[in-house]
Amino acid sequence: MSWIGKLLNGGEEKNKPAPVTAAAAPKVEHQPAPIAEIDARYYRWLAAVGPAQAQAQTEQQILDELTRLVREPIAGAALVPRIPSIIPQLMRTLQEDDMNAAELSRQLGQDVVLVAEVYREANRPCYQSRYNASPSITNMDGAIMLLGQTGMRMLLARVAFRPIVSMQSGGLTVRTAPLIWQQSEKCALAASLLAPAMQANTFDAYLAGLMSNVGLVVAFRLIDQMHGADAFPQSSAFIAEVFAQARILSAKIAELWEFPDSVTSAITQAGQLDANAQAQALSLGERLSKLRMLVDAAQFDADDPFVVAGLGRGALAAFEKLADEQE
């Protein structure tokens, strides 16, 4: 009977499995990291939490207070400063199709901080390289023309939001504020880079990226005030709820501040399956910016599957541009 078995099975030698070599090993397809896991990694790194875990009761008290602010967004908005009054005036000038550089220069001259920011931006290497390493820009009209309408709008938005996100009050907020602001800038930049391919508005995507962290700033202020001295709230369920409620609060504060509907809806819908193009650009911008922060902090290698799995060519290109600029 053995020869019949050999005939049916193709022979003992043929039936032996082929040795698996490195070249023949199947390629492992990694699934994109769930956003909840990225948020948890980002939160724990951001807060530099230790092993001590806060009690569930403490976590619930913080969430209850955050939920109350979501129901009463005016109270939540009171915990962050308003945008400087000159910014809306400048934005209106920038929205005009026939933007007048001289008029904009006159308006900018009312704020020395803005003047310094415009010169600093215009003299960044990325702008100089486009013009063959031209000499430093020292003329306001020239700086405005170099940056262009979109560049100026993004610059003013960034300057306006900086005191909102980087406010400091308490040990945790002092430590996390600069990092939250860095991630906000990277998120805004990533969303604006991704927007054209998604048929979304570039500047609205940029605004949504800057605005999306305002609720998180409020959440960290609450955590700062309410967590115990020897333990920190860091359960996965708590972190997921903090990010969810912070997003809703960001959208509601944006409504109070009369941001465009496209910005508020993008913040609200980001991460949802049926999200519009603006929200999709923001959602991917948030993912890329958080991962970029973790990579730059040496929490992951830039080519780690946790970082790059599921990212297309455009997203990977944007991710590279989020690296801190070496001047």
For each residue, the residues with C-beta under 8 A, 3 or more apart:
1: 4 5
2: 5 6
3: 6 7
4: 1 7 8
5: 1 2 8 9
6: 2 3 9 10 11 12
7: 3 4 11
8: 4 5
9: 5 6 12 14 15
10: 6 14 15
11: 6 7 14 15
12: 6 9 15 16
13: 16
14: 9 10 11
15: 9 10 11 12
16: 12 13
17:
18: 24
19:
20: 24 25
21: 24 25
22: 25
23:
24: 18 20 21
25: 20 21 22
26:
27:
28:
29:
30: 305 309 310
31: 309 310
32: 309 310 311
33: 37 38 306 307 309 310
34: 37 38
35: 38 39 271 283 286 287
36: 39 40 236 239 240
37: 33 34 40 41
38: 33 34 35 41 42 287 290 291
39: 35 36 42 43 239 240 243 290
40: 36 37 43 44 236 239 240
41: 37 38 44 45 294 299
42: 38 39 45 46 183 290 293 294
43: 39 40 46 47 234 239 242 243
44: 40 41 47 49 234 239
45: 41 42 48 293 294 297 299
46: 42 43 176 179 180
47: 43 44 172 175 176 220 223 232 234
48: 45 175
49: 44 232 234
50: 232
51:
52: 230 231 232
53: 231 232 233 234 235
54: 58 59 227 228 231 232 233 234
55: 58 59 228 231
56: 59 60 235
57: 60 61
58: 54 55 61 62 226 227 228 231 233
59: 54 55 56 62 63 233 235 238
60: 56 57 63 64
61: 57 58 64 65 226
62: 58 59 65 66 222 223 226 227 233 238 242
63: 59 60 66 67 238 241 242 245
64: 60 61 67 68
65: 61 62 68 69 222 226
66: 62 63 69 70 218 219 222 242 245 246 249
67: 63 64 70 71 245
68: 64 65 71 72 75
69: 65 66 72 73 75 76 79 218 222 249
70: 66 67 73 76 245 248 249 252
71: 67 68
72: 68 69 75 76
73: 69 70 76 77 249 252 253 255 256
74: 77 78 256
75: 68 69 72 78 79
76: 69 70 72 73 79 80 215 218 249 252 253
77: 73 74 80 253 256 257
78: 74 75
79: 69 75 76 217 218 221
80: 76 77 164 167 214 217 218 253
81: 163 164 167
82: 257
83: 87 88 160 161 164 257
84: 87 111 160
85: 88 89
86: 89 90 107 110 111 114
87: 83 84 90 91 156 157 159 160
88: 83 85 91 92
89: 85 86 92 93 107
90: 86 87 93 94 104 107 108 114 156
91: 87 88 94 95 153 156 157
92: 88 89 95 96
93: 89 90 96 99 100 103 104 107
94: 90 91 99 104 149 152 153 156
95: 91 92
96: 92 93 99 100
97:
98:
99: 93 94 96 104 149
100: 93 96 103 104
101: 104 105 141 144 145
102: 105 106 141
103: 93 100 106 107
104: 90 93 94 99 100 101 107 108 144 152
105: 101 102 108 109 140 141 144
106: 102 103 109 110
107: 86 89 90 93 103 104 110
108: 90 104 105 111 114 115 118 140 144
109: 105 106 115 140
110: 86 106 107
111: 84 86 108 114 115
112: 115 116
113: 116 117 159
114: 86 90 108 111 117 118 156 159
115: 108 109 111 112 118 119 140
116: 112 113 119 120
117: 113 114 120 121 155 159
118: 108 114 115 121 122 140 143 144 147 152 155
119: 115 116 122 123 137 138 140 143
120: 116 117 123 124
121: 117 118 124 127 143 147 151 155
122: 118 119 127 137 142 143 146 147
123: 119 120 127 128 136 137
124: 120 121 127 128 325 327
125: 128 129 325 327
126: 129 130 325
127: 121 122 123 124 130 131 146 147
128: 123 124 125 131 133 134
129: 125 126 132 133
130: 126 127
131: 127 128 134 146
132: 129
133: 128 129
134: 128 131 137
135:
136: 123
137: 119 122 123 134 142 143 146
138: 119 142
139: 142 143
140: 105 108 109 115 118 119 143 144
141: 101 102 105 144 145
142: 122 137 138 139 145 146
143: 118 119 121 122 137 139 140 146 147
144: 101 104 105 108 118 140 141 147 152
145: 101 141 142 148
146: 122 127 131 137 142 143 151
147: 118 121 122 127 143 144 151 152 155
148: 145 151 152
149: 94 99 152 153
150: 153 154 202 203
151: 121 146 147 148 154 155
152: 94 104 118 144 147 148 149 155 156
153: 91 94 149 150 156 157 203 206
154: 150 151 157 158 188 192 203 206
155: 117 118 121 147 151 152 158 159
156: 87 90 91 94 114 152 153 159 160
157: 87 91 153 154 160 161 188 203 206 207 210
158: 154 155 161 162 185 188 210
159: 87 113 114 117 155 156 162
160: 83 84 87 156 157 164
161: 83 157 158 164 165 184 210 211
162: 158 159 165 166 181
163: 81 166 167
164: 80 81 83 160 161 167 214 217
165: 161 162 177 180 181 184 210 213 214 217
166: 162 163 177 178 180 181
167: 80 81 163 164 173 177 217
168: 173 174 177
169: 173 174 221 224
170: 173 174 221 224 225
171: 174 175 224
172: 47 175 176 220 223 224 227
173: 167 168 169 170 176 177 217 220 221 224
174: 168 169 170 171 177
175: 47 48 171 172 179
176: 46 47 172 173 179 180 220
177: 165 166 167 168 173 174 180 181 217
178: 166 181 182
179: 46 175 176 182 183 293
180: 46 165 166 176 177 183 184 213 216 217 220
181: 162 165 166 177 178 184 185
182: 178 179 185 186 293
183: 42 179 180 186 187 213 289 290 293
184: 161 165 180 181 187 188 209 210 212 213 289
185: 158 181 182 188 189 210
186: 182 183 189 190 288 289 292 293 322
187: 183 184 190 191 209 210 212 213 282 285 286 288 289 290
188: 154 157 158 184 185 191 192 205 206 207 208 209 210 285
189: 185 186 192 193 206 209 285 289 318 321 322
190: 186 187 193 194 209 284 285 288 289 318 319 321 322
191: 187 188 194 195 205 206 208 209 281 282 284 285 286
192: 154 188 189 195 202 203 205 206 209 281 285
193: 189 190 317 318 321
194: 190 191 197 198 200 205 281 284 285 314 315 318
195: 191 192 198 200 201 202 204 205 277 278 281
196: 199 200 202
197: 194 314
198: 194 195 277 278 280 281
199: 196 277
200: 194 195 196 204 205 276 277 278 280 281
201: 195 204 205 262 278
202: 150 192 195 196 205 206
203: 150 153 154 157 192 206 207
204: 195 200 201 207 208 260 262 263 266 278
205: 188 191 192 194 195 200 201 202 208 209 266 278 281 282 285
206: 153 154 157 188 189 191 192 202 203 209 210
207: 157 188 203 204 210 211 259 260 263
208: 188 191 204 205 211 212 262 263 266 267 270 278 281 282
209: 184 187 188 189 190 191 192 205 206 212 282 285 286 289
210: 157 158 161 165 184 185 187 188 206 207 213
211: 161 207 208 214 250 253 254 259 263 267
212: 184 187 208 209 215 247 250 267 270 282 286
213: 165 180 183 184 187 210 216 217 246 250
214: 80 164 165 211 217 218 249 250 253 254
215: 76 212 218 219 245 246 247 248 249 250 251 253
216: 180 213 219 220 242 243 246 250
217: 79 80 164 165 167 173 177 180 213 214 220 221
218: 66 69 76 79 80 214 215 221 222 246 249
219: 66 215 216 222 223 242 245 246 249
220: 47 172 173 176 180 216 217 223 224
221: 79 169 170 173 217 218 224 225
222: 62 65 66 69 218 219 225 226
223: 47 62 172 219 220 226 227 233 242
224: 169 170 171 172 173 220 221 227
225: 170 221 222
226: 58 61 62 65 222 223
227: 54 58 62 172 223 224 231 232 233
228: 54 55 58 231 232
229:
230: 52
231: 52 53 54 55 58 227 228
232: 47 49 50 52 53 54 227 228
233: 53 54 58 59 62 223 227 238
234: 43 44 47 49 53 54 238 239
235: 53 56 59 238 239
236: 36 40 239 240
237: 240 241
238: 59 62 63 233 234 235 241 242
239: 36 39 40 43 44 234 235 236 242 243
240: 36 39 40 236 237 243 244
241: 63 237 238 244 245
242: 43 62 63 66 216 219 223 238 239 245 246
243: 39 43 216 239 240 246 247
244: 240 241 247 248
245: 63 66 67 70 215 219 241 242 248 249
246: 66 213 215 216 218 219 242 243 249 250
247: 212 215 243 244 250 251 267 268 270 271
248: 70 215 244 245 251 252 268
249: 66 69 70 73 76 214 215 218 219 245 246 252 253
250: 211 212 213 214 215 216 246 247 253 254 267
251: 215 247 248 254 255 264 265 267 268
252: 70 73 76 248 249 255 256
253: 73 76 77 80 211 214 215 249 250 256 257
254: 211 214 250 251 257 259 263 264 267
255: 73 251 252 258 259 264
256: 73 74 77 252 253
257: 77 82 83 253 254
258: 255
259: 207 211 254 255 263 264
260: 204 207 263 264
261: 264 265
262: 201 204 208 265 266 278
263: 204 207 208 211 254 259 260 266 267 278
264: 251 254 255 259 260 261 267 268
265: 251 261 262 268 269 276 278 279
266: 204 205 208 262 263 269 270 276 278 279 281 282
267: 208 211 212 247 250 251 254 263 264 270 279 282
268: 247 248 251 264 265 279
269: 265 266 272 274 275 276 278 279
270: 208 212 247 266 267 275 279 280 282 283 286
271: 35 247 275 279 283
272: 269 275 279
273:
274: 269
275: 269 270 271 272 279 280 283
276: 200 265 266 269 279 280
277: 195 198 199 200 280 281
278: 195 198 200 201 204 205 208 262 263 265 266 269 281 282
279: 265 266 267 268 269 270 271 272 275 276 282 283
280: 198 200 270 275 276 277 283 284
281: 191 192 194 195 198 200 205 208 266 277 278 284 285
282: 187 191 205 208 209 212 266 267 270 278 279 285 286
283: 35 270 271 275 279 280 286 287
284: 190 191 194 280 281 287 288 315
285: 187 188 189 190 191 192 194 205 209 281 282 288 289 318
286: 35 187 191 209 212 270 282 283 289 290
287: 35 38 283 284 290 291
288: 186 187 190 284 285 291 292 311 315 318 319 322
289: 183 184 186 187 189 190 209 285 286 292 293 322
290: 38 39 42 183 187 286 287 293 294
291: 38 287 288 294 295 300 306 307 319
292: 186 288 289 295 296 319 322 323
293: 42 45 179 182 183 186 289 290 296 297
294: 41 42 45 290 291 297 299 300 307
295: 291 292 298 299 300 301 302 304 307
296: 292 293 323 324
297: 45 293 294
298: 295
299: 41 45 294 295
300: 291 294 295 304 306 307
301: 295 304 307
302: 295 307 308
303: 307 308
304: 295 300 301 307 308
305: 30 308 309
306: 33 291 300 309
307: 33 291 294 295 300 301 302 303 304 319
308: 302 303 304 305 311 316 319
309: 30 31 32 33 305 306
310: 30 31 32 33
311: 32 288 308 315 316 319
312: 315 316
313: 316 317
314: 194 197 317 318
315: 194 284 288 311 312 318 319
316: 308 311 312 313 319 320
317: 193 313 314 320 321
318: 189 190 193 194 285 288 314 315 321 322
319: 190 288 291 292 307 308 311 315 316 322
320: 316 317 323
321: 189 190 193 317 318
322: 186 189 190 288 289 292 318 319
323: 292 296 320
324: 296
325: 124 125 126
326:
327: 124 125
